Amino acid sequence: MAADSAAPIERPAHTRTQHAIRLLVLMDRTGEAVADGDPPTAVKAVRSELRLQAMDFWMRNPDYLADELISAVESGALAAGMLDIARSLLDDPEPDLHYYPMPRWFYGAYEAIDDAMALLETYGLATYRRSGEPGSKSYRNQMFVTAAGERAVGELAADPVLGWYVRQAELVALVAGDTVGSKLKERQYEQATYAGTELGLSIAPIAEHVRTRLDGLRSSAAAFGGGVV
């Protein structure tokens, strides 16, 4: 991954299919149980697009995800063995191949999901529902995984190449927990690089900062009950 920089990041644009796969596995691995009134084909629900956008940011930026894993280990929320996972997110070639930065707008990292969700809906894998008036406090998008979508994610998990998406989504689920989207965004804004990005520009990587954190934990790894990272 490129060194930290405030300059715009030149990366190949992801395809609508890649975006759709990420959203599908995220919804499957982080979705909650459906309720009365939800679409009859739905088996899991994500009630907030803000939460989905925040999780997609971690999915697409392995260095920021690694930093969250480190913080969770330091707080005692995750075991010290997760530091090895954090290191792999920085050093293994596979996560970097799926690194696609997101632009920062008024409410943080954001990329419209309409096209990706429309593709999932076309194949019967997911659906979404809008409620309220645009611009009002009551306006929100809810996203739903169907039984067919759940089966598709199971097939992806077993695929030697595409299974990466599911493994990454499971790590995102660990750091996101059941925290609401606004609080996830607040955590992301605690990163100076993220917060300092100009509106409309891609949020720059923090890989070197995260490596420095990991290197600093080498001498204290025993305090977390693990070995040297």
C-alpha positions in Angstrom: 0.0 0.0 0.0 1.2 3.5 -0.7 2.8 5.6 2.0 0.6 8.0 3.9 -0.1 11.1 1.9 -2.6 13.9 1.7 -2.5 13.9 -2.1 -5.3 12.3 -4.1 -4.8 8.5 -4.5 -4.5 7.0 -8.0 -6.2 3.6 -7.9 -8.2 1.7 -10.5 -11.9 2.4 -10.0 -13.8 -0.6 -8.7 -16.6 -2.1 -10.7 -20.3 -2.1 -9.8 -20.0 -5.9 -9.3 -17.2 -5.5 -6.8 -19.2 -2.8 -5.0 -22.2 -5.1 -4.9 -20.2 -8.1 -3.6 -18.8 -6.0 -0.8 -22.2 -4.7 0.2 -23.8 -8.1 0.1 -21.2 -9.8 2.3 -21.3 -6.9 4.7 -25.0 -7.0 5.0 -24.9 -10.8 5.5 -22.2 -10.7 8.2 -23.5 -7.6 10.1 -27.2 -7.7 9.5 -29.8 -8.1 12.2 -32.9 -10.3 12.3 -35.8 -9.2 10.2 -39.0 -7.9 11.8 -42.7 -7.7 11.0 -43.3 -5.4 8.1 -39.9 -6.2 6.4 -40.0 -7.5 2.8 -41.2 -11.1 2.8 -38.1 -12.3 1.0 -35.7 -10.8 3.6 -33.7 -12.9 6.1 -31.4 -10.1 7.4 -31.6 -6.4 7.7 -29.2 -3.4 7.9 -31.3 -0.5 9.2 -29.0 2.4 8.4 -27.1 3.3 5.3 -24.8 5.5 7.4 -23.7 2.3 9.2 -23.3 0.4 6.0 -21.2 3.3 4.5 -18.9 3.3 7.6 -18.4 -0.4 7.4 -17.8 -0.3 3.7 -15.0 2.2 4.4 -13.2 -0.3 6.6 -13.8 -3.1 4.1 -12.1 -1.0 1.4 -9.3 0.4 3.5 -7.4 -2.5 5.2 -5.0 -0.1 7.0 -7.9 1.7 8.8 -9.4 -1.7 9.7 -6.0 -2.9 11.0 -5.9 0.2 13.2 -9.3 -0.6 14.6 -8.2 -4.1 15.4 -5.1 -2.7 17.3 -7.3 -0.4 19.3 -9.7 -3.2 20.2 -6.7 -5.3 21.4 -5.4 -2.4 23.5 -8.8 -2.0 25.1 -9.1 -5.7 25.9 -12.1 -6.2 23.5 -10.1 -8.6 21.3 -7.4 -11.1 22.0 -3.7 -10.3 21.3 -3.7 -12.8 18.4 -5.7 -10.2 16.4 -2.5 -8.2 16.2 -1.2 -10.8 13.7 -4.3 -10.3 11.6 -3.7 -6.5 11.8 -0.2 -7.1 10.5 -1.4 -9.3 7.7 -3.8 -6.6 6.6 -0.8 -4.3 6.0 1.7 -6.8 4.6 -0.2 -9.5 2.7 -0.7 -8.7 -1.0 -4.4 -9.8 -1.1 -5.9 -7.0 1.0 -4.0 -4.4 -0.9 -5.4 -5.8 -4.2 -8.9 -4.9 -2.8 -7.9 -1.5 -1.5 -10.3 1.1 -3.0 -10.3 4.6 -1.3 -13.5 6.5 -0.7 -14.1 10.2 -1.1 -14.9 12.3 2.0 -18.1 14.3 2.0 -19.9 16.3 4.7 -20.7 13.1 6.7 -17.4 11.3 6.1 -16.6 8.6 3.6 -19.4 8.1 1.2 -20.2 6.5 -2.2 -23.7 6.1 -3.6 -24.9 2.5 -3.2 -27.9 2.8 -5.6 -26.3 1.1 -8.6 -24.8 -1.7 -6.5 -28.0 -2.4 -4.7 -30.0 -2.3 -8.0 -27.7 -5.0 -9.3 -28.2 -7.2 -6.2 -32.0 -6.6 -6.5 -31.9 -7.6 -10.1 -30.5 -11.0 -9.2 -32.8 -11.4 -6.1 -29.9 -11.3 -3.7 -30.9 -8.2 -1.7 -33.4 -5.4 -1.7 -33.7 -2.0 -0.1 -36.4 0.3 1.1 -36.6 4.1 1.5 -38.8 5.8 4.0 -39.5 9.4 4.9 -38.9 12.5 2.9 -35.4 13.2 1.4 -33.6 15.8 3.5 -35.8 15.2 6.6 -34.6 13.6 9.8 -37.0 10.7 9.3 -35.5 9.8 5.9 -33.6 6.6 5.8 -32.6 3.6 3.7 -32.9 0.1 4.9 -31.1 -2.8 3.2 -32.2 -6.4 3.3 -30.5 -9.7 2.3 -32.7 -12.4 0.8 -32.4 -16.1 1.3 -30.8 -16.3 -2.1 -28.3 -13.7 -1.1 -27.5 -15.6 2.1 -26.8 -18.7 0.1 -24.6 -16.7 -2.4 -22.5 -15.5 0.5 -22.0 -19.0 1.7 -20.8 -20.0 -1.7 -18.5 -17.0 -1.8 -17.0 -18.0 1.6 -16.0 -21.3 0.1 -14.4 -19.8 -3.0 -10.6 -19.7 -2.9 -10.5 -16.2 -4.5 -13.7 -14.5 -3.6 -13.7 -15.9 0.0 -11.5 -12.9 0.9 -14.5 -10.6 0.9 -16.3 -12.7 3.5 -13.2 -12.9 5.7 -12.8 -9.2 5.5 -16.4 -8.6 6.3 -16.1 -10.8 9.4 -13.3 -8.6 10.6 -15.4 -5.5 10.0 -18.2 -7.1 12.0 -15.8 -7.6 14.9 -14.8 -3.9 15.1 -18.2 -2.5 14.3 -20.2 -4.7 16.7 -23.7 -3.3 17.0 -22.6 0.3 17.2 -24.9 2.8 15.3 -23.6 4.4 12.1 -23.1 7.9 13.6 -20.8 6.5 16.3 -18.8 4.5 13.7 -18.3 7.7 11.8 -17.2 9.5 14.9 -14.5 6.8 15.4 -13.3 7.2 11.8 -13.1 11.0 12.3 -10.7 10.5 15.1 -8.1 9.7 12.5 -6.4 13.0 11.6 -5.8 11.9 8.0 -9.5 11.0 7.5 -10.8 14.2 9.2 -8.3 16.4 7.4 -9.2 15.2 3.9 -10.7 18.0 1.7 -14.3 17.4 0.6 -14.5 15.5 -2.6 -11.0 14.0 -2.4 -10.2 10.4 -1.6 -9.2 9.7 2.0 -5.5 8.9 2.1 -4.0 5.7 3.6 -2.5 5.5 7.1 -0.5 2.3 6.6 2.8 3.7 7.9 1.1 5.1 11.0 -0.5 1.7 11.7 2.9 -0.1 11.2 4.4 2.3 13.8 1.7 1.4 16.2 2.3 -2.3 15.7 6.1 -1.9 16.0 5.5 0.0 19.3 3.6 -3.0 20.7 6.4 -5.5 20.1 7.9 -4.8 23.5 4.6 -4.8 25.3 2.9 -7.7 23.5 3.4 -10.0 26.5 1.1 -7.7 28.5 -1.7 -8.7 26.1 -1.0 -12.4 26.7 0.5 -12.9 23.3 3.9 -13.2 21.6 5.8 -10.7 19.6 3.8 -9.3 16.7 
